[in-house]
Amino acid sequence: MTEKVTAGRDQLGDFAPQFAALNDDVLFGQVWADQANLGNRDRSLTTVLALMTMGAWDQLPFHLAKAKENGLQKNEAVALITHLAFYVGWPKAWSAFQIAKDVYGDEK
């Protein structure tokens, strides 16, 4: 991630300032910024996998869109969700596919 993330402060800064700072400065400012050990595409792929596994549907659209921005192609997202269906559950795959359809639209 090259742009500075301020979502924590924007959405929770007044309500939960410590959490907002950890989100923006540590998670996105340090962990995601460590390109020497893991690139953004791989971080996105891993994050999408984790969110789908947990059933974190509120966070999945943002991170799936970020994965697309970081180079995850539609066919790769479809293959990831299909693969995970056998490990995390068919209903979770259905939910993830609905989000993926919104993110990737009608791309062929």
Secondary structure, 3 states (H helix, E strand, C coil): CCCCCCHHHHHHCCCCHHHHHHHHHHHHHHHCCCCCCCCHHHHHHHHHHHHHHHCCCCCHHHHHHHHHHCCCCHHHHHHHHHHHHHHHCHHHHHHHHHHHHHHHCCCC
